[in-house]
Amino acid sequence: MLTKQLGMRNTFDIAFYCRNSRKNKRGLAPIEMSVSLNGTRAFINLPMKVKPEAFGAYLSTKKTNEVRSYLSSVESKMNTLQAMMAASSRSMTLDLIREYVKGGFHFSYTLGELWSDYFESLRKKGTTPRNERKYQLVIDAFYAQILPPEAQVTEIQHHHIQDFESYLKSNFAESTAANMLSKMRSIILYAINNGKIENDPFKGIRINKRLKDVEFLSIEDLSNLRQKQMPNDRLERVKDLFLFQCFTALSYCDMALLHPDDFQKNDLGQIFIRKSRAKSKIEFCTVLFEDADAIAKKYNYQLPVISNQRYNGYLKEIAAICNIDKDLHSHIGRHTAACYLLNKGLSIEVVSRILGHTNTRMTRHYAKLLDESVFKEFKRLEERRVGT
């Protein structure tokens, strides 16, 4: 029997019974938990069934058995319930205890409620709308393929996560699938850490995050793009925007938010931009080379930005016109600038600052050596060898 003193005159007692009168055709009867709360008693059926004639023997022996272990876990869960009620200032009632036991020793908590609570925790941490949208895609996919929002969180089992992993790998690129599964893992960890799930359905599942290969323009591609005359003003403006990215390492989102006041001049006469990234709120600082400044001046430092979707669509037209054998998109401009800056000898710390990265590990992703850099280093090595 478990007796809990809930206050000066409040008591909470439980005991366990198994009655012959409740036996089924197989000779099994449910274990009943007798709950006495402040002098009022109720009987609640537990999921486990045993033979009533053996029940007393299970409890009287000192040896560990499945019934003793099960009832010990029930007592532990009732202790947890009492502690939860004390922490939340909620009153313990018999109806509340019944709800708790009926819910598998959890209160009713749906997937929809979990997503809502998790989103709220993200917002408190200062997440961006872009990041929220990524989580929403994961959640919508889970709803559509695995369990609906009204399902209980406790219903999520290991096989559900395996099915979700298979679906993601079949419908998305490897790195995208891994990132989406990682986000689902974060949501499940939130549920576990807040006592909503006991057993981790991700147990035994490894998420292998492979970095995407960085695509960037070769020197020949970039030279061809600069010299190619576009057939109309629309594509000429898009070409200028893309070249501006290639010269500054700005993401399209950050470039689209530029204002003429963001272009500043330092004591050395250099034009530079210092802002916080829209995506991460991390500050970046980049200096405009002559070519980049020429593009900014052309538009009176008010770049002719359009929607990212239309921009990427027009870049595909430009790639065809310039015979660039790459799936040209806005990220390639940023990648191109980062790779060239590293290959021109700028330290990884400086390039990290330009990109607005929080650490150099992120920047090393762009440290791709161009053939010209390899040839030059071997030329220097050869010259040193001849000179000795």
Buried (B, 14 or more C-beta within 10 A) or exposed (E): EBEBEBEEEEEBBBBBBBEEEBBEEEEBBBBBBBBBBBEEEBEBBBEBBBBBEEBEEBEEEEEEEEBBEBBEEBBEBBEEBBEBBEEEEEEBEBEBBBEBBBEEBBBEBBBBBBBEBBBEEBEEEEBBEEBEEBBEBBBEBBBEBBBEBEBBBBBBEBEBBBBBBEBBBEEBEEBBBBBBBEBBBEBBBBBBEEEBBEEBBBEEBEBEEEEEEBBBBBEEBBEBBEEBEBEEEBBBBBBBBBBBBBBBBBBBBBBBBBEEEEBEEEEEEEBBBEBEBBEBEEEBEBBBEEEBBBBBEEBEBEBEBBEBEEBBEBBEBBBEBBEBEEEBBBBBBBBBBBBBBBBEEBEBEBBBBBBBBEEBEEBBBBBBEBEEBEEEEEEEEEEEEEEE
